[in-house]
């Protein structure tokens, strides 16, 4: 299976990288590498992540997967598609995505 990222994912990754880079440039690069490795893994095993339970019906097919340590405060949201996996967002766990899904999705 393959993966494809939305334009929002590019923005999410740049924002995350820049935030981490403020403390550690090496960790910022490791964050991006970890994200892309996780995307590849989800492409191979798309049903690994549980469904995100949100009130909006249009998000019923949304799944999520927590990135591996040391970046396990970041959550990858994705959908299983005909071509593989569509990565929708990569959000820090402190974001209020459950209470405000329209803001993020």
BAMARBA-506284 format. One record per residue (C-alpha): y, z, x; residue in one letter; residue number from 0. Coordinates in nm, 4 decimals. Layout:
% BAMARBA-506284
         c2         c3         c1   type   seq
          Y          Z          X      a   NUM
...
***
This chain:
% BAMARBA-506284
         c2         c3         c1   type   seq
     0.0000     0.0000     0.0000      x     0
     0.3580    -0.0546     0.1013      x     1
     0.6832     0.1247     0.0323      x     2
     1.0343     0.0158    -0.0503      x     3
     1.3437     0.2372    -0.0465      x     4
     1.6394     0.2288    -0.2827      x     5
     1.9935     0.1989    -0.1416      x     6
     2.0463     0.5663    -0.2288      x     7
     1.7688     0.6581     0.0140      x     8
     1.9622     0.4990     0.3007      x     9
     2.2639     0.7126     0.2078      x    10
     2.0449     1.0244     0.1754      x    11
     1.8890     0.9706     0.5185      x    12
     2.2243     0.9043     0.6855      x    13
     2.3719     1.2163     0.5254      x    14
     2.0720     1.4265     0.6316      x    15
     2.0760     1.2873     0.9844      x    16
     2.4482     1.3500     1.0223      x    17
     2.4143     1.7061     0.8919      x    18
     2.1289     1.7856     1.1312      x    19
     2.3017     1.6060     1.4191      x    20
     2.5825     1.8625     1.3978      x    21
     2.3378     2.1151     1.5439      x    22
     2.0862     1.9038     1.7332      x    23
     2.0873     1.5313     1.8059      x    24
     1.7168     1.5258     1.8968      x    25
     1.6264     1.6961     1.5680      x    26
     1.8343     1.4399     1.3785      x    27
     1.6248     1.1569     1.5238      x    28
     1.3072     1.3559     1.4518      x    29
     1.4218     1.3928     1.0891      x    30
     1.4428     1.0161     1.0472      x    31
     1.1072     0.9615     1.2203      x    32
     0.9454     1.2232     0.9975      x    33
     1.0917     1.0633     0.6843      x    34
     0.9610     0.7168     0.7739      x    35
     0.6185     0.8553     0.8698      x    36
     0.6042     1.0313     0.5325      x    37
     0.7043     0.7090     0.3540      x    38
     0.4167     0.5320     0.5301      x    39
     0.1751     0.8078     0.4294      x    40
     0.2898     0.7907     0.0662      x    41
     0.2451     0.4144     0.0791      x    42
    -0.1177     0.4707     0.1833      x    43
    -0.1810     0.7615    -0.0567      x    44
     0.0682     0.7161    -0.3421      x    45
    -0.0717     0.9798    -0.5748      x    46
    -0.0443     1.2612    -0.3183      x    47
     0.2682     1.4070    -0.4698      x    48
     0.2747     1.5768    -0.8084      x    49
     0.4824     1.4471    -1.0946      x    50
     0.8331     1.5880    -1.1188      x    51
     0.8615     1.7567    -1.4572      x    52
     1.2050     1.6673    -1.5883      x    53
     1.3438     1.6481    -1.9409      x    54
     1.4510     1.2844    -1.9208      x    55
     1.1743     1.0549    -2.0458      x    56
     1.2831     0.7750    -1.8113      x    57
     1.1816     1.0029    -1.5219      x    58
     0.8270     1.0751    -1.6446      x    59
     0.6770     0.8603    -1.3685      x    60
     0.8771     1.0226    -1.0897      x    61
     0.6727     1.2020    -0.8217      x    62
     0.7823     1.4151    -0.5296      x    63
     0.6546     1.5169    -0.1893      x    64
     0.7927     1.7800     0.0472      x    65
     0.8464     1.6568     0.4016      x    66
     0.6384     1.8289     0.6697      x    67
     0.7821     2.1110     0.8852      x    68
     1.0321     2.1548     1.0315      x    69
     1.1956     1.9399     0.7619      x    70
     1.0146     2.0987     0.4682      x    71
     1.3407     2.1722     0.2903      x    72
     1.3726     1.8003     0.2175      x    73
     1.2031     1.6414    -0.0843      x    74
     1.1090     1.2764    -0.1202      x    75
     1.1169     1.1434    -0.4774      x    76
     0.9238     0.8257    -0.5494      x    77
     0.7429     0.6118    -0.8046      x    78
     0.4075     0.4389    -0.7800      x    79
     0.4687     0.0674    -0.8410      x    80
     0.2700    -0.2551    -0.8481      x    81
     0.3623    -0.3262    -0.4852      x    82
     0.3060     0.0298    -0.3581      x    83
     0.5649     0.3050    -0.3610      x    84
     0.9324     0.2938    -0.4504      x    85
     1.1194     0.5675    -0.2673      x    86
     1.3986     0.6790    -0.5013      x    87
     1.5768     0.9663    -0.3215      x    88
     1.5428     1.2067    -0.0295      x    89
     1.7183     1.5302    -0.1250      x    90
     1.7620     1.8682     0.0364      x    91
     1.5859     2.1390    -0.1626      x    92
     1.9138     2.3197    -0.2243      x    93
     2.0305     2.0346    -0.4506      x    94
     2.0188     2.1199    -0.8196      x    95
     1.8032     1.8185    -0.9137      x    96
     1.6008     1.9984    -1.1828      x    97
     1.9050     2.1147    -1.3770      x    98
     2.1101     1.7975    -1.3261      x    99
     1.8634     1.5069    -1.3059      x   100
     2.1186     1.2529    -1.4336      x   101
     2.3370     1.3286    -1.1334      x   102
     2.0609     1.2404    -0.8861      x   103
     1.8399     0.9873    -1.0660      x   104
***
